[in-house]
Amino acid sequence: MIAPVVLLVAAFTLYPYIYALWSSIRVVSPLLPPAFAGLKNYKAVLTSIYFLRAVRNTLIFTAAAVPITVVLGLLTASLLNRRFFGDVALKALVLLPWAIPIAISGVIWRGFFNSGWGALNALLYMAGIIPKYIGWLTTPSLAKLVVITVQVWTQFPFATVLILAAMQAINEELYEAAAIDGAGLLQRFFYVTLPGIRAMVAIVVIFETLMGLTAFDLTYALTGGGPGTATIFISYFTWAESFKMLNFGNGAALAVILAVVSLVMILAILQFIPKGALIGGEEG
């Protein structure tokens, strides 16, 4: 009975993986005749200086964006978990960045941070905060900061929704019992809320890590990988190798490497998650 579903999943998941793995050990390019390459594609990309820069940029980007996204999502969810005037409108406003496609968000923020006519420079200059316009997208360090900022802006609403759903599933009697025992606001948060949402927080961390490691459309729309190689991530480098250099064999090798790196990162994250957090069990 499940055979049709299994075949459908295999067609859209297993087949692309197998094809990418097969392509990664072959010369696949419209400029060259097809041939068996063995591990030459892997050697070519692993020894490339651009690959090393892409890995470094990706790890820095992920290590910075994920904690900020999770903490901001946690704080926002804590705020929205309380009833107050205008809370429904605020929830809709918080969800707005998540509703906008990431590529479109990149275009919007590119205009905002534009070095020549961007709204941010205009506001800061008119307020007398800066003496001249700042090259937000043309200065490597600032471009990295901009990409991280926009990534957090696009991702924290989803983290907020997931964490908020976990918070609202906590039994209110636990808070009442903690209050009767004299627990303050912070104590209730650390001893009631956090244990109740730790599984969801773990899921959010894993999801956001994957989003960081595979980020492409944001940097493509926002910076185009520049200035120079400042915001070239592994996914962008994979795309450039495949569709700019027309070397699909190297691109497939990069895709396989990215999949392996993502798996290793997820397994590493799982090691730091308390035992039983993902299934709601008690720590062993």
VEXDREN-2710 file (C-alpha; in Angstrom, 1 decimal):
% VEXDREN-2710
k/r/px/py/pz
1/MET/0.0/0.0/0.0
2/ILE/2.9/2.4/0.6
3/ALA/4.7/1.4/-2.6
4/PRO/3.3/4.3/-4.7
5/VAL/4.4/6.8/-2.1
6/VAL/7.8/5.2/-1.8
7/LEU/8.3/5.3/-5.5
8/LEU/7.2/8.9/-5.6
9/VAL/9.7/9.9/-2.8
10/ALA/12.4/7.9/-4.6
11/ALA/11.8/9.7/-7.9
12/PHE/12.1/13.1/-6.3
13/THR/14.8/12.4/-3.7
14/LEU/16.9/9.3/-4.3
15/TYR/17.2/9.6/-8.0
16/PRO/18.6/13.2/-7.9
17/TYR/21.1/12.1/-5.2
18/ILE/22.2/9.1/-7.1
19/TYR/22.5/11.2/-10.3
20/ALA/24.5/13.8/-8.6
21/LEU/26.8/11.2/-7.1
22/TRP/27.3/9.6/-10.5
23/SER/27.9/13.0/-12.2
24/SER/30.4/13.9/-9.5
25/ILE/32.8/11.2/-10.8
26/ARG/32.4/12.1/-14.5
27/VAL/33.2/14.9/-16.8
28/VAL/29.9/16.6/-17.4
29/SER/30.1/19.7/-19.5
30/PRO/28.7/21.0/-22.8
31/LEU/32.2/22.1/-23.7
32/LEU/33.9/18.7/-23.2
33/PRO/33.0/15.1/-24.2
34/PRO/31.6/13.0/-21.3
35/ALA/34.2/10.8/-19.6
36/PHE/34.9/9.0/-16.4
37/ALA/36.8/11.3/-14.0
38/GLY/37.0/9.3/-10.8
39/LEU/37.9/11.6/-7.9
40/LYS/39.4/14.3/-10.1
41/ASN/36.4/16.6/-9.7
42/TYR/36.6/16.3/-5.9
43/LYS/40.3/17.0/-6.0
44/ALA/39.8/20.0/-8.2
45/VAL/37.2/21.7/-6.0
46/LEU/38.8/20.7/-2.7
47/THR/42.1/22.2/-3.7
48/SER/40.5/25.4/-5.1
49/ILE/41.2/28.6/-3.1
50/TYR/37.6/29.6/-3.9
51/PHE/36.2/26.5/-2.2
52/LEU/38.2/27.2/1.0
53/ARG/36.9/30.7/1.0
54/ALA/33.4/29.5/0.4
55/VAL/33.6/27.1/3.3
56/ARG/35.0/29.7/5.6
57/ASN/32.3/32.2/4.6
58/THR/29.6/29.6/5.0
59/LEU/30.7/28.5/8.5
60/ILE/31.1/32.1/9.7
61/PHE/27.7/33.0/8.3
62/THR/26.0/30.0/9.8
63/ALA/27.7/30.3/13.2
64/ALA/26.6/34.0/13.4
65/ALA/23.1/33.8/12.0
66/VAL/21.8/30.6/13.8
67/PRO/22.3/31.7/17.4
68/ILE/20.9/35.2/16.7
69/THR/17.9/33.7/14.9
70/VAL/17.1/31.3/17.7
71/VAL/17.5/33.8/20.5
72/LEU/15.5/36.4/18.7
73/GLY/12.8/33.8/17.9
74/LEU/12.7/32.8/21.6
75/LEU/12.4/36.4/22.8
76/THR/9.7/37.2/20.3
77/ALA/7.7/34.1/21.0
78/SER/7.9/34.9/24.7
79/LEU/6.5/38.3/24.0
80/LEU/3.7/37.0/21.7
81/ASN/2.8/34.3/24.2
82/ARG/1.2/37.0/26.3
83/ARG/-2.1/38.7/25.6
84/PHE/-2.1/42.4/25.1
85/PHE/-3.8/45.0/23.0
86/GLY/-2.7/44.6/19.4
87/ASP/-1.1/41.2/19.8
88/VAL/-2.9/39.8/16.7
89/ALA/-1.6/42.6/14.5
90/LEU/1.9/42.2/15.9
91/LYS/1.8/38.5/15.2
92/ALA/0.9/39.3/11.6
93/LEU/3.6/41.9/11.3
94/VAL/6.2/39.4/12.7
95/LEU/5.2/36.8/10.1
96/LEU/5.6/39.3/7.2
97/PRO/9.3/38.7/6.5
98/TRP/8.7/34.9/6.4
99/ALA/5.9/35.4/3.9
100/ILE/8.2/37.3/1.5
101/PRO/10.3/35.0/-0.8
102/ILE/13.9/35.2/0.2
103/ALA/15.1/36.3/-3.3
104/ILE/12.6/39.2/-3.2
105/SER/13.8/40.0/0.3
106/GLY/17.3/40.2/-1.0
107/VAL/16.3/42.6/-3.7
108/ILE/14.4/44.8/-1.2
109/TRP/17.3/44.9/1.3
110/ARG/19.8/45.5/-1.6
111/GLY/18.0/48.7/-2.3
112/PHE/17.9/49.6/1.4
113/PHE/21.7/49.1/1.8
114/ASN/22.7/50.5/-1.6
115/SER/25.9/52.5/-1.3
116/GLY/24.8/55.3/-3.6
117/TRP/21.1/55.9/-3.1
118/GLY/20.1/53.4/-0.4
119/ALA/17.6/54.5/2.2
120/LEU/19.8/53.6/5.2
121/ASN/22.6/55.9/4.0
122/ALA/20.2/58.7/3.3
123/LEU/18.6/58.4/6.8
124/LEU/21.9/58.2/8.6
125/TYR/23.3/61.1/6.6
126/MET/20.3/63.3/7.1
127/ALA/20.4/62.6/10.8
128/GLY/24.1/63.7/10.9
129/ILE/25.3/60.3/12.1
130/ILE/27.6/59.7/9.2
131/PRO/29.6/62.4/7.3
132/LYS/29.4/60.4/4.0
133/TYR/27.7/57.5/2.5
134/ILE/28.9/54.0/3.6
135/GLY/29.6/51.2/1.2
136/TRP/27.5/48.6/2.9
137/LEU/27.6/46.2/0.0
138/THR/31.0/47.2/-1.4
139/THR/33.0/46.7/1.8
140/PRO/33.8/43.0/2.5
141/SER/33.3/43.1/6.3
142/LEU/30.1/45.2/6.0
143/ALA/28.7/43.0/3.2
144/LYS/29.1/39.9/5.4
145/LEU/27.3/41.7/8.3
146/VAL/24.5/42.8/5.9
147/VAL/24.0/39.2/4.7
148/ILE/23.8/37.9/8.2
149/THR/21.4/40.6/9.2
150/VAL/19.0/39.9/6.3
151/GLN/19.3/36.2/6.9
152/VAL/18.2/36.6/10.5
153/TRP/15.4/39.0/9.4
154/THR/14.0/36.3/7.0
155/GLN/14.4/33.4/9.3
156/PHE/13.4/34.5/12.8
157/PRO/9.6/34.7/12.1
158/PHE/9.6/30.9/11.3
159/ALA/11.6/30.2/14.5
160/THR/9.1/32.4/16.4
161/VAL/6.1/30.5/15.1
162/LEU/7.5/27.1/16.0
163/ILE/8.7/28.1/19.5
164/LEU/5.4/30.0/20.1
165/ALA/3.4/26.8/19.2
166/ALA/5.5/24.8/21.7
167/MET/5.0/27.5/24.4
168/GLN/1.3/27.5/24.0
169/ALA/1.2/23.7/24.4
170/ILE/2.6/23.9/27.9
171/ASN/0.1/23.2/30.6
172/GLU/-0.9/26.4/32.4
173/GLU/-1.2/24.4/35.6
174/LEU/2.6/24.1/35.7
175/TYR/3.0/27.9/35.8
176/GLU/0.3/28.1/38.5
177/ALA/2.1/25.5/40.6
178/ALA/5.4/27.2/40.1
179/ALA/3.9/30.6/41.1
180/ILE/2.4/29.0/44.2
181/ASP/5.8/27.7/45.1
182/GLY/7.2/31.2/44.9
183/ALA/8.9/31.0/41.5
184/GLY/9.5/34.4/39.9
185/LEU/9.1/35.3/36.2
186/LEU/12.7/34.2/35.3
187/GLN/12.5/31.1/37.4
188/ARG/9.2/30.0/35.6
189/PHE/10.9/30.7/32.3
190/PHE/14.0/28.6/33.1
191/TYR/12.3/25.8/35.0
192/VAL/8.9/25.5/33.2
193/THR/9.1/27.1/29.7
194/LEU/12.6/26.0/28.6
195/PRO/12.1/22.3/29.5
196/GLY/8.7/22.4/27.7
197/ILE/10.1/23.8/24.5
198/ARG/13.6/22.3/24.4
199/ALA/12.5/19.7/21.7
200/MET/11.3/22.5/19.5
201/VAL/14.3/24.6/20.1
202/ALA/16.5/21.7/19.0
203/ILE/14.4/21.3/15.8
204/VAL/14.8/25.1/15.1
205/VAL/18.5/24.9/15.6
206/ILE/18.9/22.0/13.2
207/PHE/16.6/23.6/10.6
208/GLU/18.3/27.0/10.8
209/THR/21.7/25.3/10.5
210/LEU/20.6/23.6/7.3
211/MET/19.3/26.9/6.0
212/GLY/22.6/28.6/6.8
213/LEU/24.7/25.9/5.2
214/THR/22.6/25.8/2.0
215/ALA/21.9/29.6/1.7
216/PHE/22.0/30.6/-1.9
217/ASP/19.1/32.8/-3.1
218/LEU/19.7/35.5/-0.5
219/THR/23.4/36.1/-1.3
220/TYR/22.6/35.7/-5.1
221/ALA/20.0/38.5/-4.9
222/LEU/21.7/40.7/-2.3
223/THR/25.4/40.7/-3.1
224/GLY/25.9/38.3/-6.0
225/GLY/28.7/36.8/-3.9
226/GLY/30.6/40.0/-3.7
227/PRO/32.4/42.2/-3.1
228/GLY/35.1/39.9/-4.5
229/THR/34.6/36.6/-2.7
230/ALA/33.4/38.1/0.6
231/THR/29.9/36.5/0.5
232/ILE/30.5/33.5/-1.7
233/PHE/29.0/30.5/0.1
234/ILE/29.2/26.8/-0.8
235/SER/25.8/26.8/-2.5
236/TYR/26.6/29.9/-4.5
237/PHE/30.0/28.4/-5.5
238/THR/28.2/25.2/-6.6
239/TRP/25.9/27.2/-8.8
240/ALA/28.7/29.3/-10.2
241/GLU/30.8/26.2/-11.0
242/SER/27.9/24.6/-12.7
243/PHE/26.1/27.4/-14.6
244/LYS/28.9/30.0/-15.0
245/MET/31.8/27.7/-15.6
246/LEU/29.6/25.0/-17.2
247/ASN/31.4/22.3/-15.3
248/PHE/28.5/20.2/-14.0
249/GLY/30.9/17.5/-12.8
250/ASN/32.6/19.8/-10.4
251/GLY/29.2/21.3/-9.4
252/ALA/27.9/17.8/-8.6
253/ALA/31.0/17.1/-6.5
254/LEU/30.4/20.3/-4.6
255/ALA/26.8/19.3/-4.0
256/VAL/27.8/15.9/-2.6
257/ILE/30.4/17.6/-0.4
258/LEU/27.8/20.0/0.9
259/ALA/25.4/17.2/1.6
260/VAL/28.1/15.4/3.6
261/VAL/29.1/18.5/5.5
262/SER/25.4/19.2/6.3
263/LEU/25.0/15.7/7.6
264/VAL/28.1/15.9/9.8
265/MET/27.0/19.3/11.2
266/ILE/23.6/17.9/12.1
267/LEU/25.1/14.9/13.8
268/ALA/27.4/17.2/15.7
269/ILE/24.5/19.3/16.8
270/LEU/22.6/16.3/17.9
271/GLN/25.4/15.3/20.2
272/PHE/25.0/18.6/22.2
273/ILE/21.2/18.2/22.5
274/PRO/20.1/16.7/25.8
275/LYS/19.2/13.0/25.6
276/GLY/15.5/12.6/24.9
277/ALA/14.9/16.3/23.9
278/LEU/13.6/15.4/20.5
279/ILE/11.1/12.8/21.9
280/GLY/10.2/14.6/25.1
281/GLY/11.9/12.2/27.4
282/GLU/13.9/12.9/30.5
283/GLU/17.6/13.5/30.4
284/GLY/19.6/10.4/31.0
END
